[in-house]
Amino acid sequence: MADELGELTKGARREIAEAVDEAALEAVRVRYLGRKDGELTTRMKAVTALPPSERPAAGAALNAAKADLEGALAEREQILRAVSLDRSLTGGALDLTLPGRPVRLGRLHPISRTIRDVSRIFLGMGFESVEGPEIEWDYYNFEALNIPAGHPARDKFNTLWVADEQQAARTLARTAAGGSAGRTEGGGRDMGPMLFRTHTSPMQIRVMEQRKPPVRILVPGRCYRFDATDATHASIFFQTEGLAIDEKLSMADLKGVLYSFARQLFGGNRKVRFRPDYFPFTEPSAEIAFDCFVCDGSGRTNTGRCATCAGSGWIEWAGSGMVHPDALRRVGYDPAKYQGFAFGGGLERLAMLLTGTPDIRLFHENDLRYLETV
């Protein structure tokens, strides 16, 4: 028995020493110490068949051999684990001494930045920023703004009408500012057909229907018109609308607000033009424009007529004026007591002026080679 165990232990130790990884070492352990068929385990089970006088010596020898192999297995396992850890740290999978890769941070789109800047300036002047539905009723988009059906002023809006009014009504119900969306919205009146709003001005009526003066709101948002695209026009564009209603407001207040806004946004170097114009829902009305940054207000460049300002030297930003008395009466305001002014202009044009972008299409083509530079 002693000689046999010696040879078995010697062979097991040799195999343990030759194991190159933990999987091979585990195979050696199972071969000699496995619970069912291990060679040493089988001999320990056979002790019960020996004569009683031989059992103590055989059991002691087998336990000593088992302890010897278990010690050798544990020692070899520790060595193999150290080798494996060293290989994983120095094998090139990950060099912890290298500097980390910089995280590429995103940035706001120029139009989003402009919306934030404009909202911040008007917030400082007491205006509240509100939003409204992009799918709108004819009543709010035209009728309530003093542009009835058949009025020639409708021609310039190039409206996109909605064919599936039931689906549009469900969408409007989720986004409209108060009230229920339906053909009888707004006190039971006929709201007319539905459309993609052509300007943010419908929120003037929606807000005044729900609030009593004083009112000061700013309405940034997306608008839609079936327009031909050029350097300063797009069929989908962003606009911001301003409205102030109170007692004793005048054109002087409107001009002061717009000039203050221009100075805060552009500084003192931008030229501002404020001149009379026509808009159906304001009376009197005025247009505000800024000098063209491409041709410096001359209307011409080295290649001929300036394409950005169409040769005028000015980039029109907003229409403005005093809210028409009919619009005030329509929402229940007394025009003898309350007056107000409104203005609405394109946000892309402000972004053009702020970033020096000569063509509005550059904002919407998603070319990162350009957007990352402005």
C-alpha positions, 0 to 999 in steps of 0.5 A: 500500500505504501509503495503504491501510494508513493508512486501515485502521489509522485505522479500526481505532483508531477501532473500538478507541476505541469498544469499550465492553467487553472483549467488543466489544474482542475482536471488533475484534481478531478482525476485524483480527488474527484468525489466519484471516480478520483483515484485516491477517492476510490482507494479510500472507499476500498479501505472498508474491504481490508481486514480490521487490523489493516484499516487504521494504517491504510486510512492514515496513509491515504489521508496523508496522501490526500492532504499532500495533494491538496496542498500541492494543488492549492500552491499551484493554483495560487501561482497560476492565478498570479500568472494570469493576473500579470498577463491580463495587466501587461498583455496590452488589453488596457494600458492604465497609464495612458491618458483618457480619451476626451469626451466629445461634448455636443452644443446647442444648434444656432437656432436653439441658442438664438431662442434662448438669447431672445427669451432671456432678453424679453424675460428681463423686460417682464415678458413671459415665454409661452408655447402654442399648437402648431396645428391651428384653426382658421379662426385663430390663425386668421379670423380673430386676427382681423384677416377674414375669409377672402381678405387679400392679406391671406394671399401672402401667407401661402397656407398649408391646409390640413386634409385629415381634420379629425386626426389634426383635432386630436393632436390639437387637443393635446397641445392647445393652450386651454379649452377643448379642441373641436370645431366649436372651440372658443365659445361655440363659434365655428372655427373653420378649417384646420391648417399648419399655423403660418405665424405664432400670432394665434397665441395672441388671441388664445392668451387674451381669451384666458387672461385679463390685462396686463398681458406680456408674453413672448411666443417662440415656435415653429411655423409653416408656409408654402414658400419658395426657399431662398437665402432668407425664406424657408417653408418651415421656419421659427418665429417669435411673437411678442404681445403687451396689453395694458393701459396707456401703451403707445408706439413709443413703448413698442419702439423702445422695447424693440430698440432695447432688444436690438441693443442687448442682442447685437450691441451698439454697432448694428443699424436699426430701421424702424419704418411704417408698414401694413399688417392686418392685425395692427394699426398703426404698423411698422417694420423693423429691419437690421443692416445686412452684414454681408454687404454692410448695408450697401446692397452689393458685393464683389459679385454683384447684387447681394443675395442675402438682402436682395440688394436692399441693404437691409434684412427685415426681421419683424412686423409690429404695431399697435393691436387693432381695436377689433382684435381687442373687442373680439376677446372682450377687452375694452379698446377705450381702456386697454391698448397694446402692441405686438411684434413677430419676426423670424428667429433664423434671421436673427441667427443669421445676423448673430453668426454671420450665416449668409443663407438660411438653408445652412441652418437646416442642412445638418452639415456639421462642417458648418454648424460646428463653426458658428 
